[in-house]
């Protein structure tokens, strides 16, 4: 499965060097049952089992929505390569302290600083969150950090750079990926 290997390579590259697939758009289900879409940055890709990870604020709506309804969708678009990858899977907030700590320590200091403010993303601004953060807030930043895992279940790969365009879909079935070419 040459296409499947291209997908794994693209996901790995997106978390190591920054590519068109590094920034994705995550779809969740809101508390009211409606769709919610927001941007996330892929931070890690694992094989066997096939999982992708991203970070967010522990009190962010996406973390709450994932706990309530773990089925998610993610779209990645690499305009330079004319490739699109759509993913569906089951998301969860990683609770294991060692995994969370390892993920936290892999973040750059400027990324860790995003969790220093006690303010919750999306809530009305009550103070200037861009003001200098004191040491006590930085010490508690890890408490506001959530590490999200998506277990991949379905993939849709669309290559717009070829003539004719190529589209493949893959589904994880009993631990093995099964794919077929479909109409673009």
Z-matrix of the N, CA and C atoms (Angstrom, degrees):
N
C 1 1.460
C 2 1.527 1 109.49
N 3 1.290 2 115.68 1 84.89
C 4 1.457 3 121.77 2 -179.73
C 5 1.537 4 111.71 3 -59.49
N 6 1.316 5 117.72 4 -40.10
C 7 1.465 6 121.18 5 -179.20
C 8 1.522 7 110.71 6 -64.86
N 9 1.316 8 116.97 7 -42.99
C 10 1.462 9 120.40 8 179.33
C 11 1.528 10 110.68 9 -61.57
N 12 1.320 11 117.43 10 -39.78
C 13 1.467 12 120.34 11 176.84
C 14 1.529 13 110.72 12 -64.91
N 15 1.325 14 117.13 13 -37.32
C 16 1.474 15 120.54 14 175.99
C 17 1.520 16 110.83 15 -62.15
N 18 1.335 17 117.00 16 -38.16
C 19 1.463 18 120.84 17 178.69
C 20 1.522 19 110.22 18 -64.29
N 21 1.341 20 116.71 19 -47.39
C 22 1.480 21 119.66 20 -179.57
C 23 1.526 22 110.35 21 -61.84
N 24 1.315 23 116.89 22 -42.14
C 25 1.464 24 120.92 23 179.31
C 26 1.532 25 110.93 24 -63.04
N 27 1.328 26 116.48 25 -42.54
C 28 1.470 27 120.66 26 -179.47
C 29 1.533 28 111.16 27 -65.99
N 30 1.324 29 117.68 28 -40.38
C 31 1.462 30 120.26 29 178.76
C 32 1.525 31 111.21 30 -67.31
N 33 1.317 32 116.48 31 -40.86
C 34 1.464 33 119.79 32 177.60
C 35 1.536 34 110.08 33 -62.00
N 36 1.330 35 116.65 34 -47.50
C 37 1.471 36 120.55 35 -179.41
C 38 1.528 37 111.39 36 -61.48
N 39 1.311 38 117.14 37 -36.72
C 40 1.466 39 121.37 38 -178.90
C 41 1.520 40 112.21 39 -62.00
N 42 1.323 41 117.43 40 -27.85
C 43 1.462 42 120.41 41 -178.76
C 44 1.528 43 112.71 42 -96.15
N 45 1.310 44 117.48 43 -9.20
C 46 1.469 45 120.46 44 -177.06
C 47 1.517 46 114.05 45 -106.91
N 48 1.327 47 117.83 46 -37.36
C 49 1.457 48 119.31 47 -173.09
C 50 1.519 49 113.78 48 -127.86
N 51 1.276 50 118.57 49 -7.57
C 52 1.454 51 120.91 50 -177.95
C 53 1.513 52 110.55 51 80.70
N 54 1.316 53 116.15 52 110.78
C 55 1.468 54 122.43 53 179.23
C 56 1.522 55 107.23 54 -135.72
N 57 1.314 56 116.18 55 -173.86
C 58 1.460 57 120.25 56 175.37
C 59 1.518 58 112.57 57 -61.69
N 60 1.330 59 117.14 58 -21.97
C 61 1.465 60 120.73 59 179.74
C 62 1.535 61 113.01 60 -90.11
N 63 1.314 62 118.69 61 -0.79
C 64 1.464 63 120.59 62 -178.88
C 65 1.528 64 111.17 63 -67.27
N 66 1.309 65 116.90 64 -39.67
C 67 1.461 66 122.08 65 178.04
C 68 1.516 67 108.40 66 -98.48
N 69 1.327 68 116.17 67 122.03
C 70 1.454 69 120.93 68 179.41
C 71 1.512 70 111.04 69 -124.56
N 72 1.314 71 115.43 70 170.26
C 73 1.459 72 121.29 71 179.57
C 74 1.517 73 108.80 72 -118.26
N 75 1.333 74 114.67 73 114.11
C 76 1.450 75 123.64 74 -173.85
C 77 1.519 76 110.46 75 -93.88
N 78 1.317 77 115.89 76 132.05
C 79 1.448 78 122.24 77 175.60
C 80 1.519 79 110.35 78 -108.03
N 81 1.333 80 116.11 79 128.23
C 82 1.455 81 122.40 80 175.99
C 83 1.529 82 107.82 81 -128.71
N 84 1.323 83 115.33 82 176.86
C 85 1.453 84 121.37 83 176.12
C 86 1.529 85 107.82 84 -108.52
N 87 1.338 86 116.30 85 126.41
C 88 1.467 87 120.50 86 -178.31
C 89 1.524 88 110.64 87 -72.78
N 90 1.327 89 115.42 88 168.07
C 91 1.467 90 120.79 89 177.65
C 92 1.521 91 111.48 90 -57.63
N 93 1.328 92 117.70 91 -30.86
C 94 1.454 93 121.96 92 179.02
C 95 1.513 94 114.00 93 -84.62
N 96 1.336 95 117.35 94 -0.88
C 97 1.458 96 121.57 95 178.20
C 98 1.509 97 115.34 96 95.45
N 99 1.330 98 117.73 97 -4.17
C 100 1.457 99 120.85 98 -179.47
C 101 1.518 100 112.29 99 -88.01
N 102 1.329 101 117.08 100 164.22
C 103 1.466 102 120.90 101 179.13
C 104 1.520 103 111.68 102 -75.77
N 105 1.333 104 116.00 103 148.09
C 106 1.460 105 123.48 104 174.96
C 107 1.523 106 107.21 105 -133.06
N 108 1.312 107 116.92 106 133.22
C 109 1.467 108 122.58 107 178.98
C 110 1.514 109 107.84 108 -126.15
N 111 1.335 110 115.82 109 136.12
C 112 1.460 111 119.99 110 173.93
C 113 1.525 112 109.39 111 -154.10
N 114 1.329 113 115.24 112 160.71
C 115 1.461 114 121.69 113 -179.12
C 116 1.523 115 110.03 114 -80.78
N 117 1.332 116 115.43 115 142.15
C 118 1.462 117 122.47 116 173.07
C 119 1.520 118 108.04 117 -137.73
N 120 1.316 119 115.33 118 155.66
C 121 1.467 120 121.19 119 177.82
C 122 1.520 121 108.10 120 -106.88
N 123 1.326 122 115.77 121 122.64
C 124 1.467 123 119.90 122 177.10
C 125 1.520 124 108.73 123 -67.01
N 126 1.322 125 116.05 124 131.43
C 127 1.466 126 121.02 125 -177.46
C 128 1.520 127 113.04 126 -113.56
N 129 1.349 128 117.35 127 -25.71
C 130 1.459 129 119.21 128 -177.55
C 131 1.522 130 109.21 129 -156.13
N 132 1.331 131 115.17 130 146.94
C 133 1.463 132 122.52 131 174.27
C 134 1.513 133 107.63 132 -131.63
N 135 1.314 134 116.27 133 129.98
C 136 1.472 135 122.49 134 177.07
C 137 1.516 136 109.36 135 -119.24
N 138 1.317 137 115.55 136 146.18
C 139 1.469 138 122.23 137 173.26
C 140 1.513 139 108.33 138 -106.70
N 141 1.292 140 115.73 139 146.49
C 142 1.472 141 123.99 140 173.67
C 143 1.517 142 113.26 141 55.39
N 144 1.284 143 120.64 142 74.95
C 145 1.470 144 126.55 143 1.23
C 146 1.526 145 111.42 144 -80.43
N 147 1.312 146 114.38 145 157.63
C 148 1.464 147 121.44 146 -176.42
C 149 1.522 148 109.68 147 -80.99
N 150 1.340 149 114.29 148 113.88
C 151 1.463 150 121.29 149 -175.11
C 152 1.516 151 110.34 150 -142.51
N 153 1.322 152 114.74 151 148.34
C 154 1.455 153 120.36 152 170.22
C 155 1.527 154 107.48 153 -123.20
N 156 1.332 155 114.62 154 155.73
C 157 1.463 156 120.89 155 -175.05
C 158 1.523 157 109.87 156 -133.55
N 159 1.324 158 115.05 157 149.04
C 160 1.459 159 121.18 158 170.38
C 161 1.523 160 108.25 159 -147.28
N 162 1.326 161 115.75 160 165.17
C 163 1.463 162 122.06 161 -178.50
C 164 1.519 163 109.27 162 -107.48
N 165 1.332 164 114.60 163 152.14
C 166 1.458 165 120.72 164 174.18
C 167 1.520 166 109.21 165 -157.53
N 168 1.296 167 115.73 166 170.82
C 169 1.460 168 121.55 167 175.19
C 170 1.525 169 107.82 168 -71.91
N 171 1.313 170 117.14 169 136.92
C 172 1.469 171 121.72 170 -176.99
C 173 1.525 172 112.58 171 -60.34
N 174 1.340 173 118.08 172 -26.85
C 175 1.460 174 121.31 173 -179.61
C 176 1.524 175 113.04 174 -100.56
N 177 1.335 176 117.37 175 6.33
C 178 1.464 177 120.41 176 179.00
C 179 1.525 178 109.85 177 -65.99
N 180 1.315 179 116.13 178 150.07
C 181 1.459 180 120.62 179 -179.28
C 182 1.527 181 112.20 180 -57.32
N 183 1.343 182 118.10 181 -36.32
C 184 1.465 183 118.77 182 -179.12
C 185 1.519 184 111.48 183 -62.88
N 186 1.334 185 118.12 184 -36.61
C 187 1.468 186 120.37 185 177.92
C 188 1.528 187 110.43 186 -67.21
N 189 1.311 188 116.90 187 -40.97
C 190 1.468 189 121.54 188 178.19
C 191 1.529 190 109.77 189 -64.46
N 192 1.336 191 116.21 190 -45.21
C 193 1.469 192 120.33 191 -179.27
C 194 1.521 193 111.96 192 -64.26
N 195 1.321 194 117.14 193 -38.22
C 196 1.467 195 120.83 194 178.17
C 197 1.525 196 110.70 195 -64.57
N 198 1.317 197 117.13 196 -39.67
C 199 1.469 198 119.48 197 177.23
C 200 1.531 199 111.12 198 -63.43
N 201 1.336 200 116.33 199 -38.00
C 202 1.465 201 121.07 200 -178.28
C 203 1.526 202 113.12 201 -78.38
N 204 1.331 203 116.72 202 -38.78
C 205 1.465 204 122.42 203 -176.78
C 206 1.521 205 107.99 204 -143.18
N 207 1.341 206 117.73 205 96.28
C 208 1.462 207 120.76 206 -170.76
C 209 1.538 208 116.21 207 -76.16
N 210 1.317 209 118.57 208 -8.79
C 211 1.467 210 119.65 209 178.62
C 212 1.522 211 109.21 210 -74.33
N 213 1.342 212 116.44 211 123.49
C 214 1.459 213 121.33 212 -177.29
C 215 1.521 214 110.50 213 -132.91
N 216 1.318 215 115.15 214 165.14
C 217 1.459 216 123.03 215 172.94
C 218 1.527 217 107.68 216 -131.23
N 219 1.314 218 115.77 217 148.70
C 220 1.458 219 121.74 218 -178.91
C 221 1.522 220 107.95 219 -139.02
N 222 1.323 221 116.65 220 132.06
C 223 1.460 222 121.24 221 176.20
C 224 1.516 223 109.07 222 -115.95
N 225 1.330 224 115.82 223 131.16
C 226 1.462 225 123.46 224 176.80
C 227 1.524 226 107.26 225 -119.47
N 228 1.327 227 116.92 226 135.90
C 229 1.458 228 121.59 227 -177.90
C 230 1.526 229 108.72 228 -132.85
N 231 1.328 230 116.25 229 118.57
C 232 1.465 231 121.38 230 176.00
C 233 1.521 232 107.29 231 -106.46
N 234 1.328 233 116.43 232 96.98
C 235 1.460 234 120.61 233 -176.72
C 236 1.520 235 112.35 234 -65.41
N 237 1.337 236 117.81 235 -35.77
C 238 1.468 237 120.62 236 -179.16
C 239 1.528 238 111.73 237 -63.03
N 240 1.313 239 117.43 238 -35.25
C 241 1.468 240 121.78 239 -179.75
C 242 1.525 241 112.92 240 -98.90
N 243 1.320 242 117.36 241 -3.12
C 244 1.464 243 123.17 242 -177.90
C 245 1.530 244 111.33 243 56.53
N 246 1.353 245 114.79 244 46.58
C 247 1.460 246 121.24 245 -179.53
C 248 1.524 247 109.84 246 -123.07
N 249 1.316 248 114.90 247 144.24
C 250 1.465 249 121.04 248 173.89
C 251 1.524 250 107.65 249 -130.07
N 252 1.329 251 115.43 250 138.11
C 253 1.459 252 121.12 251 175.96
C 254 1.517 253 107.65 252 -129.25
N 255 1.323 254 115.05 253 121.95
C 256 1.467 255 120.48 254 174.17
C 257 1.520 256 107.30 255 -108.20
N 258 1.309 257 114.66 256 138.82
C 259 1.463 258 121.80 257 -175.21
C 260 1.515 259 108.77 258 -129.98
N 261 1.320 260 116.29 259 140.69
C 262 1.460 261 121.30 260 168.70
C 263 1.515 262 107.12 261 -126.35
N 264 1.319 263 115.43 262 147.70
C 265 1.454 264 119.13 263 -179.85
C 266 1.513 265 111.50 264 -174.98
N 267 1.313 266 113.84 265 -169.92
C 268 1.454 267 122.06 266 -179.66
C 269 1.518 268 108.40 267 -111.91
N 270 1.318 269 115.50 268 122.78
C 271 1.465 270 120.92 269 -178.15
C 272 1.515 271 110.18 270 -100.59
N 273 1.321 272 114.66 271 154.82
C 274 1.464 273 120.49 272 174.62
C 275 1.520 274 108.87 273 -152.37
N 276 1.320 275 114.68 274 153.67
C 277 1.452 276 121.14 275 174.67
C 278 1.530 277 106.08 276 -87.45
N 279 1.314 278 116.40 277 121.22
C 280 1.466 279 121.02 278 -178.57
C 281 1.526 280 108.95 279 -69.61
N 282 1.311 281 115.73 280 123.64
C 283 1.464 282 121.35 281 -178.37
C 284 1.530 283 112.86 282 -99.67
N 285 1.325 284 117.81 283 -20.31
C 286 1.458 285 121.56 284 -176.84
C 287 1.533 286 110.19 285 -60.60
N 288 1.346 287 118.06 286 119.15
C 289 1.476 288 120.92 287 -175.97
C 290 1.532 289 113.30 288 -59.94
N 291 1.321 290 117.77 289 -37.88
C 292 1.467 291 120.10 290 -178.53
C 293 1.529 292 111.05 291 -68.31
N 294 1.327 293 117.50 292 -40.71
C 295 1.467 294 120.61 293 178.02
C 296 1.521 295 110.81 294 -66.05
N 297 1.332 296 116.04 295 -41.77
C 298 1.470 297 119.90 296 178.12
C 299 1.523 298 110.37 297 -62.75
N 300 1.331 299 117.56 298 -45.19
C 301 1.470 300 121.99 299 -178.75
C 302 1.527 301 109.77 300 -62.65
N 303 1.319 302 117.34 301 -43.82
C 304 1.462 303 121.39 302 179.39
C 305 1.536 304 110.55 303 -61.12
N 306 1.330 305 116.42 304 -43.70
C 307 1.468 306 120.47 305 178.16
C 308 1.526 307 110.75 306 -64.29
N 309 1.336 308 116.22 307 -43.25
C 310 1.467 309 121.71 308 179.15
C 311 1.521 310 111.04 309 -57.99
N 312 1.310 311 115.84 310 -46.88
C 313 1.468 312 120.18 311 -177.44
C 314 1.526 313 112.64 312 -69.27
N 315 1.336 314 117.45 313 -18.38
C 316 1.464 315 120.26 314 177.31
C 317 1.530 316 112.00 315 -80.21
N 318 1.335 317 117.30 316 -14.17
C 319 1.462 318 120.68 317 179.59
C 320 1.526 319 111.43 318 -77.55
N 321 1.303 320 115.70 319 145.38
C 322 1.465 321 121.16 320 174.61
C 323 1.524 322 108.83 321 -67.57
N 324 1.340 323 117.83 322 152.58
C 325 1.476 324 120.52 323 179.59
C 326 1.527 325 113.74 324 -52.66
N 327 1.341 326 118.14 325 -39.07
C 328 1.467 327 119.44 326 179.85
C 329 1.530 328 111.28 327 -66.88
N 330 1.332 329 117.75 328 -28.54
C 331 1.467 330 120.52 329 175.96
C 332 1.528 331 110.37 330 -75.17
N 333 1.319 332 117.64 331 -39.26
C 334 1.465 333 120.46 332 176.59
C 335 1.527 334 111.02 333 -62.33
N 336 1.327 335 116.31 334 -35.35
C 337 1.467 336 121.36 335 -178.89
C 338 1.531 337 111.59 336 -60.65
N 339 1.333 338 117.85 337 -25.26
C 340 1.459 339 121.06 338 179.53
C 341 1.529 340 112.19 339 -61.41
N 342 1.336 341 116.43 340 -22.13
C 343 1.468 342 121.09 341 -177.56
C 344 1.530 343 111.94 342 -99.35
N 345 1.315 344 117.48 343 3.33
C 346 1.466 345 121.10 344 -176.44
C 347 1.525 346 112.19 345 -71.49
N 348 1.301 347 117.49 346 -37.73
C 349 1.459 348 120.07 347 -178.18
C 350 1.530 349 110.28 348 -72.73
N 351 1.328 350 116.59 349 137.95
C 352 1.464 351 119.01 350 176.07
C 353 1.534 352 112.95 351 -74.10
N 354 1.332 353 117.18 352 -6.16
C 355 1.463 354 120.98 353 178.88
C 356 1.529 355 110.35 354 -67.36
N 357 1.328 356 116.50 355 143.31
C 358 1.462 357 122.79 356 -179.13
C 359 1.524 358 109.13 357 -94.97
N 360 1.347 359 118.08 358 130.01
C 361 1.468 360 120.52 359 179.16
C 362 1.527 361 112.14 360 -55.37
N 363 1.327 362 115.49 361 135.85
C 364 1.452 363 121.30 362 177.63
C 365 1.518 364 115.02 363 88.68
N 366 1.299 365 117.23 364 -6.92
C 367 1.472 366 120.51 365 177.97
C 368 1.527 367 108.99 366 -90.82
N 369 1.336 368 117.37 367 158.11
C 370 1.468 369 119.37 368 177.89
C 371 1.533 370 110.94 369 -56.99
N 372 1.295 371 115.81 370 139.44
C 373 1.453 372 122.76 371 -178.10
C 374 1.525 373 109.89 372 -72.83
N 375 1.337 374 116.41 373 123.65
C 376 1.462 375 120.60 374 179.99
C 377 1.524 376 111.81 375 -107.17
N 378 1.326 377 116.97 376 -14.32
C 379 1.456 378 120.54 377 177.64
C 380 1.521 379 108.02 378 -154.04
N 381 1.316 380 116.35 379 171.77
C 382 1.456 381 120.52 380 179.00
C 383 1.524 382 108.53 381 -77.36
N 384 1.325 383 117.33 382 101.94
C 385 1.466 384 120.31 383 -177.18
C 386 1.521 385 112.22 384 -72.26
N 387 1.315 386 117.39 385 -11.34
C 388 1.460 387 119.84 386 179.36
C 389 1.525 388 112.09 387 -92.10
N 390 1.317 389 116.76 388 2.52
C 391 1.463 390 118.89 389 177.06
C 392 1.525 391 108.98 390 -70.31
N 393 1.281 392 116.93 391 168.81
C 394 1.458 393 120.76 392 -179.49
C 395 1.523 394 110.59 393 -60.10
N 396 1.313 395 114.86 394 137.38
C 397 1.461 396 121.52 395 -179.41
C 398 1.515 397 107.72 396 -93.68
N 399 1.330 398 115.93 397 131.62
C 400 1.462 399 117.50 398 178.71
C 401 1.532 400 110.41 399 -83.41
N 402 1.325 401 115.40 400 167.29
C 403 1.465 402 121.30 401 -175.05
C 404 1.523 403 112.92 402 -59.78
N 405 1.329 404 118.12 403 -35.38
C 406 1.469 405 119.78 404 -178.42
C 407 1.527 406 110.83 405 -66.06
N 408 1.337 407 117.10 406 -36.27
C 409 1.457 408 120.04 407 177.59
C 410 1.524 409 111.09 408 -68.96
N 411 1.337 410 117.68 409 -38.83
C 412 1.475 411 119.82 410 178.44
C 413 1.528 412 110.04 411 -67.48
N 414 1.322 413 117.68 412 -36.13
C 415 1.473 414 119.73 413 179.20
C 416 1.527 415 111.60 414 -64.64
N 417 1.319 416 116.91 415 -29.63
C 418 1.466 417 119.87 416 -178.87
C 419 1.532 418 112.69 417 -96.70
N 420 1.322 419 118.03 418 2.39
C 421 1.470 420 121.61 419 -177.84
C 422 1.528 421 111.95 420 -59.13
N 423 1.320 422 117.38 421 -38.69
C 424 1.462 423 120.94 422 -178.41
C 425 1.531 424 111.34 423 -59.73
N 426 1.319 425 117.30 424 -32.27
C 427 1.467 426 121.42 425 179.38
C 428 1.525 427 111.60 426 -63.92
N 429 1.328 428 117.18 427 -25.80
C 430 1.463 429 121.34 428 -178.78
C 431 1.526 430 112.39 429 -94.76
N 432 1.302 431 117.28 430 2.61
C 433 1.466 432 123.68 431 -177.05
C 434 1.528 433 109.96 432 -91.77
N 435 1.336 434 115.93 433 130.59
C 436 1.466 435 121.18 434 174.14
C 437 1.521 436 108.92 435 -121.76
N 438 1.311 437 115.62 436 138.76
C 439 1.461 438 123.68 437 178.62
C 440 1.527 439 105.78 438 -110.33
N 441 1.329 440 116.13 439 118.87
C 442 1.461 441 122.37 440 -175.00
C 443 1.532 442 109.34 441 -106.51
N 444 1.322 443 114.57 442 134.25
C 445 1.469 444 121.74 443 178.21
C 446 1.522 445 108.51 444 -115.57
N 447 1.329 446 115.80 445 136.81
C 448 1.466 447 121.19 446 172.32
C 449 1.521 448 107.53 447 -117.72
N 450 1.331 449 115.87 448 118.71
C 451 1.458 450 121.86 449 173.38
C 452 1.526 451 107.28 450 -84.51
N 453 1.332 452 116.02 451 117.18
C 454 1.460 453 120.94 452 -173.96
C 455 1.528 454 111.12 453 -72.31
N 456 1.331 455 116.17 454 138.00
C 457 1.460 456 121.38 455 179.62
C 458 1.533 457 112.43 456 -128.53
N 459 1.335 458 117.29 457 -26.52
C 460 1.469 459 121.55 458 -175.56
C 461 1.517 460 108.70 459 -149.58
N 462 1.335 461 116.50 460 140.03
C 463 1.461 462 122.81 461 -178.75
C 464 1.524 463 109.19 462 -133.33
N 465 1.320 464 116.02 463 143.42
C 466 1.463 465 122.08 464 175.12
C 467 1.523 466 106.62 465 -133.67
N 468 1.332 467 116.41 466 112.00
C 469 1.459 468 124.12 467 -175.70
C 470 1.519 469 108.76 468 -106.77
N 471 1.337 470 117.18 469 122.07
C 472 1.460 471 121.74 470 179.50
C 473 1.519 472 108.52 471 -122.38
N 474 1.326 473 115.09 472 119.40
C 475 1.464 474 122.00 473 179.82
C 476 1.526 475 107.62 474 -107.54
N 477 1.331 476 115.37 475 107.14
C 478 1.461 477 121.14 476 -178.97
C 479 1.526 478 112.62 477 -89.67
N 480 1.342 479 117.13 478 -2.17
C 481 1.466 480 120.86 479 -176.58
C 482 1.523 481 112.47 480 -85.88
N 483 1.306 482 117.83 481 -10.88
C 484 1.470 483 121.03 482 -177.39
C 485 1.525 484 110.28 483 -100.29
N 486 1.305 485 114.68 484 159.28
C 487 1.456 486 120.57 485 175.27
C 488 1.513 487 108.12 486 -127.34
N 489 1.281 488 120.69 487 109.37
C 490 1.456 489 125.40 488 3.38
C 491 1.533 490 111.15 489 -76.10
N 492 1.320 491 115.41 490 161.80
C 493 1.463 492 120.45 491 177.05
C 494 1.526 493 109.28 492 -61.63
N 495 1.342 494 115.30 493 149.27
C 496 1.458 495 120.04 494 179.98
C 497 1.516 496 110.37 495 -118.93
N 498 1.318 497 114.63 496 138.79
C 499 1.462 498 120.86 497 177.41
C 500 1.526 499 108.50 498 -136.87
N 501 1.319 500 114.56 499 132.59
C 502 1.461 501 121.74 500 179.20
C 503 1.518 502 109.29 501 -128.71
N 504 1.328 503 115.30 502 145.01
C 505 1.455 504 120.75 503 173.09
C 506 1.521 505 108.82 504 -123.87
N 507 1.336 506 114.72 505 141.23
C 508 1.464 507 122.22 506 -178.90
C 509 1.519 508 108.95 507 -130.93
N 510 1.303 509 116.24 508 140.51
C 511 1.467 510 122.15 509 176.12
C 512 1.529 511 108.14 510 -128.94
N 513 1.314 512 114.85 511 135.83
C 514 1.463 513 121.03 512 176.08
C 515 1.525 514 107.43 513 -79.56
N 516 1.332 515 115.82 514 122.88
C 517 1.458 516 121.56 515 -177.62
C 518 1.519 517 108.77 516 -134.71
N 519 1.331 518 116.25 517 111.98
C 520 1.462 519 122.60 518 179.90
C 521 1.527 520 111.88 519 52.74
N 522 1.338 521 115.59 520 45.71
C 523 1.450 522 121.97 521 175.26
C 524 1.514 523 116.02 522 80.96
N 525 1.330 524 117.36 523 4.64
C 526 1.459 525 121.22 524 -178.84
C 527 1.526 526 109.83 525 -130.39
N 528 1.317 527 115.86 526 139.23
C 529 1.462 528 120.64 527 178.74
C 530 1.510 529 109.88 528 -83.68
N 531 1.342 530 115.27 529 130.96
C 532 1.452 531 123.12 530 175.73
C 533 1.534 532 107.07 531 -118.47
N 534 1.326 533 115.69 532 129.84
C 535 1.458 534 118.08 533 -176.75
C 536 1.503 535 112.64 534 -133.85
N 537 1.327 536 113.58 535 161.62
C 538 1.452 537 120.16 536 175.05
C 539 1.518 538 109.80 537 -152.61
N 540 1.292 539 114.53 538 150.75
C 541 1.463 540 119.56 539 174.91
C 542 1.520 541 107.80 540 -77.12
N 543 1.328 542 115.69 541 138.84
C 544 1.459 543 121.17 542 -179.49
C 545 1.516 544 109.57 543 -129.33
N 546 1.312 545 115.91 544 167.91
C 547 1.454 546 121.27 545 179.28
C 548 1.533 547 109.19 546 -65.40
N 549 1.357 548 117.16 547 129.88
C 550 1.470 549 118.76 548 -178.56
C 551 1.471 550 113.69 549 -61.46
